[in-house]
Amino acid sequence: MDKFPIWVDHILAFIFCIAIPLYAAKQRSKGFSNLTFSSEQKKNIYISGSFSLFIMGAVVMVVWLLFKRPLAEMGLTQPTNFQSWWWLVIVFGLVYALDTVLTLSSKKSIETTIDNWKKRTPFLPTKNNELPEYLLLCFSAGVFEEIVYRGYLVNYCWYLFDGYNYQQLLSVFLPAFVFSVAHFYQGGKAVIKIFVLAVFFGYLFIFSGSLLMVMILHFFVDAIGGLLTIKYMKEKYPQINDQDLTPENDPPNE
């Protein structure tokens, strides 16, 4: 592509690669351990989060189209070269399934996971009536985060490091690192897992030439996470079905 990246791309890269990760680090320092959310508050978080992700994706799309860049370069096209990337989907599915099984393999690990949910991500759904808004957030993350962090930033790094050694490696790993750090509020272990996930997504985007499969996998990862939260929080705290986890009725730590 001609005239890429230019000044406006450097500004967007600064926002996505520095400003947002720094904000995430600041949120991590505050912590969520003393916060609780009612169902209505969670729904509002999901809706506002979806809107914020839409704005991120829309800004990138406006810049992309303003300079008449082909949408296929961003990955908004059908996947190609199936034989070169199908195995990545299989490997990703196996790694994700193995991690889920290990995380929920024993009562102790389940207790630890639930405790982390309460401390680091208390905004995750715990009731079925929170699912519609949460799935909207999952869809928004799957579509707009992939447009930003894979479709845009992988391309940005690819052209920025054109002619350098390890061009492909840098183009995948740098956006993956930024993406994982932007989730720093979830804790160090989660950042590592998200980094591995993002590396898979980056290579899948490059090999397939499309964001379609990446968006689908991203959506399902987030959606399954929410469904697991509901399942195990209900099993541990059956009263969740009848009341919100507010400061007045938050279940006791065990």
C-alpha positions, 0 to 999 in steps of 0.5 A, a space after each residue: 500500500 502507498 502512503 502507509 503508515 503516515 502521521 495519522 497511523 502513528 497517532 493511532 498506534 500510540 493510542 493503541 500501543 501505549 495509551 491504552 496499555 498504560 490505562 490498563 496498568 493504572 486500572 490494575 493498580 487500583 484493583 477490583 477486589 473491593 468492587 461488586 456489581 449488580 446485574 443492571 450495572 453489569 449490563 450497563 458495563 457490557 453495553 458501554 464496553 461494546 460502544 467503546 469497542 465500536 468507536 475504536 473499530 470505527 475510527 480505524 475503519 474511517 482512517 483506512 477508507 479515507 486513504 482508500 486502502 483496500 479492505 482485503 488488506 485489513 482482512 475483511 475478506 474471505 479466508 484463502 490458502 486453507 491448507 496453510 492455516 487449518 492446523 492453527 485452528 486445531 492447535 488453538 482448540 486443543 490448547 484452549 481445551 487443555 487450559 480449560 480442563 487444567 483450570 477446572 480439573 480439581 475442586 482446589 483449582 476451581 476455588 482458585 479460579 472463582 476467587 480470581 473471578 471475584 477479585 479481578 473480573 467481578 463484572 463477568 456474568 453470574 446470571 442468565 439474564 446478563 447473557 444477552 448484553 454480555 454476548 453483545 460485548 463478546 461480539 463487539 470484542 471479536 469484531 472490533 478488537 480484531 480489526 484494531 489489533 490484528 487487521 490494523 496493527 499487524 499491517 502497521 507493523 508489517 509495513 513499518 518493519 518492511 525490509 527488516 529481519 524478523 518482519 513477520 515475527 515483529 508484526 505478530 508479536 508486538 500487537 499480541 504483546 500490546 493486546 495482552 498488556 491492555 488486559 493487565 487488569 486481569 492479572 499476570 497469568 491472564 496476560 500470558 494466556 492472552 498473549 499466546 492467544 493473540 500470537 495464534 490469532 496473528 499468525 492465523 490472520 497472516 496465513 489466511 489473509 482474513 479476519 473471519 476465523 479470528 473473529 469467530 474464535 475470539 467471540 467463542 473464547 469470550 462467550 465460553 468464559 462467561 458461560 463458565 463463570 455463570 456455571 461455577 458461580 451458581 454451583 458455589 453460590 446457589 443464591 445468585 439465582 435470586 439476588 445480586 452480588 452487592 456489598 450487602 449480600 456478597 457471598 462470604 469468602 471461604 
